[in-house]
Amino acid sequence: MTIIETFAAYADNPGSGADASEVIHHAKRAVVDWYAALIPGAVAAPGTLLETALAEDLDRGEARLALGRSATIRTAALINGTAAHTVEVDDIYKHAIYHPGAPTIAAALAAGQARKVSGKDFLRAVIIGYEVSTRIGAAMGRTHYRYWHNTGTVGTFGAAAAAAAILKLDATRAAHALATCATFAAGLQQAFRMDSMSKPLHSGRAAEGGVLAALAAERGVTGSLDVIDGEAGLGRAMSNGPDWKAAAATLGREYNITQMTFKNHACCGHTFAAIDGAQTLQRQHGFKAEEIESVHIATYRPALEVAGNPNPQTAAEARFSLPYVVSNAVIHGSVRLTAFTPERLADASVRDLMQRIDLRVDPEIDAAFPGKRAARVTVRTRDGKELEYLQPNRKGDPEEPLSDEDLNEKFFELAGPVLGKPAATDLLQRLWNLESASTLP
C-alpha cells in the first residue's frame, strides 16, 4: 500500500478510538478554539474582501459563512478557512509546525452543513482530518518548513480527509481525494515575510482544495496514489524523503488532536516563548520598561527567520515581530488584538523599548525545534542587574495547556464583541454539546 492508501483506509474506518470520550472532548476543544479565531477574522480583511470578490457564490448553497450568510461548499471553505487564520489565534500542532484547525475544520463544517450531518459525524471528520494531516506534516518536518507554509500545504490533506469522511467516501475514493489534493498543496513562506494578506489565504485555499478533491473523488475523479511517496512525489519534492512507515505507525492508537497548542497571544506562535519568558521575569522582579537597559532573546532559528522583523509598520508585520510583541507584553501586560491597533503601532514607549531588544539563535534551543519551543530571555536593568529566565515551553502547549475555562474566556474575548454576549453564549453552549447535536451551528 502507498501511504495515501494507508491514510485513506483510516479515513474510511478510523476505529473505535475516534469515538472515545477523551478524543471527542479534545476535538470539541479544537472546534471551540477554531470558532474563537473564526469570528473576529470574519469581519476583517482579507475575508471581507473575498466576500466581495466571490459574491456570485454567496447567498446560495447549503453551507454558511461565520455570521450565517449562505454559500457554496467550496466558497464557504475558502472564506471560513481564511478568516480562521487571519488574526493569528488558531491552534498549532508543534511537531508538524502546522495550524490544523483553520483548514481542516473549515472544510469539515462546509461539507457537513451541506450534507446535513450530525455533530458526532462532524467531530469524527475533524478527528480524521487532524490525525492524517498532522502525521504528514510531522514527517515532512523542518526541511519542508524552510520554504513552505505548512498550513497551506499540509492543511490541504486535513481538509481532504475531513471532507472525505463527511461525504462517506470509501477507502478507494478517499485515496483519490488525498492523491488529488496532494498536487494542490501550496503556500510559500516568502509570501508573508513582508506585509501581505497571503498567509491566511493559504489556509483558505487549503480548505477549498481539500473539499474540491473530495467532491471530485466522490464523482469518480482519480489521482496518482503514489504522489506522496513516489520518486517524484511530495516527500522528495518538498522535503528530504520522509519515513512514511513511521508516520503512520501510531495511526488509530495515539491521537495527535489531544496534543494541540492553543494560542494565548494574538500573534505568531514562534514569539510565544519569548513573550512568556519576559512576562515571567517581570512578575518575578517587578521592573518597568523605562528601567530596562537591554533585552536579549535567544531562541530557535525559524523564530528569527519568520518573526524577526525589527521595524514593523502594519498589523500584519507586527504579528511577526519579536521585538514588537515582547515590548507590548512588557509595557501593556498582554498581546491581544488591541496590540495591533494603529494607536498601539505608533506607541512611542513600545518603539523605544524595541530599540533595546536584540535577537540571536541559541544552538541548543534550535536543535530541539520543532518538538520544543523555548526561549532564553535576559533583561539588563539600568541599575546593573542581569536577570535571566529560560522559558522551556509556551503557555498553551500540551506541557502547559490552556484549560477548558481558559478556552471559554478566549472565545468570549474574541467572539463576544462581534456576536454580542447572548449569541456568543448560545454558540459556545452548542459547541460543547456537539456530540449530541443533530445539526451543525
Buried (B, 14 or more C-beta within 10 A) or exposed (E): EBBBBBBBBBBBEBEEBBBBEEBBBBBBBBBBBBBBBBBBBBBBEBBBEBBEEBEEBBEEBBBBBBEEBBBBBBBBBBBBBBBBBBBBBBBBBBBBBBBBBBBBBBBBBBBBBBBEBBBBBBBBBBBBBBBBBBBBBBBBBBEBBEEBBBBBBBBBBBBBBBBBBBBBBBBBBBBBBBBBBBBBBBBBBEBBBEBBBBBBBBBBBBBBBBBBBBBBBBEEBBBBBBBBBBEEBBBBEBBEEBEBEEBBEEBBEEBBBBBBBBBBBBBBBBBBBBBBBBBBBBEEEEBEBEEBEBBBBBBBBBBBBBBBBEEBEEBBBBBBBBBBBBBBBBBBEBBBBEBBEEEBBEBEBBBBBBEBBEBEBBEEBBEEBBEBBBBBBBBBBEEEEEBEBBBBBBBBBEEBBBEEEBBBBBBBBBBBBBBEEEBBBEBBEBBBEBBEBEEBB
